[in-house]
Amino acid sequence: METRIETGQDLKNAAREAGQQVTDAGREAAGRFGAAMQSAKTNIQEKTVAGARATDRAIRQHPYESIGIAFGLGVLIGVLINR
């Protein structure tokens, strides 16, 4: 039976390899996270633009109703703030 005694250099190499593996795993995870964040950002931007366009169409189709709703909300908020 052969027993191997690791030298200081062997330990340093093992630690270096383990550190490199952790670094590589961290970079890979950061890359995935960055891609997910970019995808989420694009998705939010698309939904925001679609919502703004829908709001614009609704206001243009019903301008007086929109003014009435905005006025009513303003009065309601004013009343609540003055309490």
C-alpha atoms as one frame of an Amber mdcrd trajectory, in Angstrom:
protein
   0.000   0.000   0.000   1.450   3.284  -1.105   0.793   6.450   0.890   1.338
   9.769  -0.778   2.305  12.717   1.331   1.346  15.959  -0.327   3.957  18.634
  -0.354   3.385  22.287   0.102   3.554  22.758  -3.665   0.896  20.072  -4.203
  -1.376  21.851  -1.744  -0.793  25.188  -3.461  -1.629  23.675  -6.847  -4.781
  22.049  -5.472  -5.870  25.339  -3.895  -5.138  27.210  -7.128  -7.202  24.728
  -9.144 -10.086  24.915  -6.693  -9.953  28.705  -6.782  -9.973  28.682 -10.573
 -13.002  26.379 -10.606 -14.857  28.689  -8.232 -13.904  31.700 -10.339 -15.070
  30.001 -13.533 -18.351  28.975 -11.909 -18.857  32.542 -10.666 -18.219  34.005
 -14.098 -20.628  31.539 -15.676 -23.308  32.376 -13.106 -22.721  36.102 -13.623
 -23.086  35.643 -17.370 -26.385  33.803 -16.938 -27.599  36.431 -14.492 -26.639
  39.232 -16.889 -28.469  37.537 -19.753 -31.562  37.040 -17.583 -31.494  40.692
 -16.505 -31.166  41.867 -20.117 -34.087  39.666 -21.114 -36.203  41.000 -18.244
 -35.275  44.590 -19.143 -36.293  44.067 -22.768 -39.553  42.430 -21.692 -40.398
  45.301 -19.319 -39.590  47.892 -21.987 -41.833  46.160 -24.522 -44.714  45.941
 -22.036 -44.271  49.587 -21.043 -44.342  50.766 -24.656 -47.405  48.618 -25.379
 -49.165  50.013 -22.291 -48.328  53.592 -23.241 -49.658  53.057 -26.759 -52.871
  51.498 -25.435 -53.331  54.404 -23.019 -52.715  56.917 -25.787 -55.304  55.224
 -28.024 -57.867  55.141 -25.211 -57.356  58.818 -24.408 -57.594  59.807 -28.071
 -60.781  57.759 -28.536 -62.429  59.128 -25.367 -60.908  62.558 -24.628 -63.746
  64.004 -22.512 -64.139  60.879 -20.428 -60.379  60.875 -19.833 -60.477  64.486
 -18.650 -63.397  63.661 -16.328 -61.592  60.675 -14.832 -58.407  62.684 -14.315
 -60.403  65.491 -12.669 -62.241  63.031 -10.403 -59.016  61.359  -9.320 -57.447
  64.749  -8.648 -60.367  65.763  -6.439 -60.270  62.427  -4.594 -56.534  62.677
  -3.954 -56.933  66.296  -2.849 -59.644  65.360  -0.370 -57.568  62.500   1.023
 -54.476  64.679   1.400 -56.392  67.444   3.211 -57.747  65.069   5.852
